[in-house]
Amino acid sequence: MTEIKKIFANGKDEEEFFRQVEKRSGETDKKVTAIVSEIIEDVKENGDSAVKAYTEKFDGKLPQYYEVPRDVINDALTEADPAFTEALLNAIENITAFHTRQKSQSFIDPKDNGIILGQRVRGLERVGLYVPGGTAAYPSSVLMNAVPAKIAGVKEIIMMTPPLKDGTPNKDILVAAALCGVDRIFLSGGAQAIAALAYGTEEIPKVDKIVGPGNIFVATAKKLLYGVVDIDMVAGPSEILIIADDSAKPAFVAADLMSQAEHDRIASAILVTTSEKLADEVITELDRQSKELSRCEIIETSLRDYGAIIICSTREEACDIANRLAPEHLEVLFENPMEYLGRLDNVGSVFLGSYAPEPLGDYYAGPNHVLPTSGTARFFSPLGVNSFEKRSSFIYYTEDALREAKDDIVLIAEKEGLTAHANAIKVRFE
């Protein structure tokens, strides 16, 4: 029997559950931090030899090659299932169309008095893309990271991915990389791969930003190296919140909850509904459907420990709970879902209506699936083209324009006690 908590919202019981969910991220594991710190220092000092030594230690043996040859990438694309390639191309088309609209514009703003102000926007020089290997190899993550980077104008994308047990790369990952225009691929995983991207080695170029998901060692390395390079975000466990009224179909709700619960035993799947009848029917559906799924044990653990069905009084109260949780994924299964979009301020991505299930966003629709987790949607945004851009401002003043502004500038500088700042203005008019 699939277990999931059933809570009647009263301001206390649901808050107690939310605090339990929030503890999933917890404090950084000190043992993991110590191990990762040692790996980072070793790679910083010893470069490729350290990376290869850790690859051999953790993966059992060195891969066939360190950098994947271009002909191997091309062969993977040639030999791929045509239907799989076509599906990826269709997804890339949608992702490209959505993200192209995000591109920022440079601008120049000339004034009548000769002042010229402006902003220059361009893509980062080089980005590192980490892609997990083994059973957690997700070609969709390649698309979601590489496509917006290319649109932003990133000049070079370096991919790091662990080798399979036989020392070869995952061919599905190679296909996705080839279709997205990834420039170079190295077979290495874990914290050592992140350190290599951050500092650069003899063979692996130093990057400006590192993106892509990974295990706790990868996430910890990204966190520790933030500042040496930029990173996308420190992602926590996956989560979905569904808000629904009695118009929702129980089978759909149950299926969508489990689509996130299967990610991880500490993933969180929550339903907030105005209908106790729906709640009971969803519990029945969870039990029925989970038995047929390959990751049913993970799903059942996730739902038991971090899942819940919360029954509230009104749709407005459900929206308030959504804003309180700031979930990674939010499905709105109300009778008229678009009416509530303006009330939902804290969320990574919103899925509206019965035929916009969360996996649509994971793979195909176009918006990015790299989303803020653990309540950080209150202040973080999804990965996008802006994540791979850098901006510079520029200023040009004429002598007359500066003369007009000089007294204000000097006054502010002297109020701050920065007399050299004031002097840099005054000296021009002595």
Buried (B, 14 or more C-beta within 10 A) or exposed (E): EBEBBBBEBEEEBBEEBBEBBBEBBEEBEEEBBEBBBEBBEBBBEEBBEBBBBBBEEBBEEBBBBBBBEEEBBEBBBEEBEEEEBEBBEEBBEBBBEBBEEBBEEEEEEEEEEEBBBBBEBBBBBBBBBBBBBEEEBBBBBBBBBBBBBBBBBBBBBBBBBBBBEEBBBBBBBBBBBBBBEBBBBBBBBBBBBBBBBBBBBEBBBBBBBBBBBBEEBBBBBBBBBBEBBBBBBBBBBBBBBBBBBEEBBBBBBBBBBBBBBBBBBBBBBBBBBBBEEBBBBBBEBBBEBBEEBEBBEBBBBBBBBBBBBBBBEEBEBBBBBBBBBBBBBBBBBBEEBEEBEEBBEBBBBBBBBBEBBBBEBBBBBBBBBBBBBBBBBEEBBBBBBBBBBBEEEEEEBEEEBBEEEBEEBBEEBEEEEEEEBBBEBBEEEE
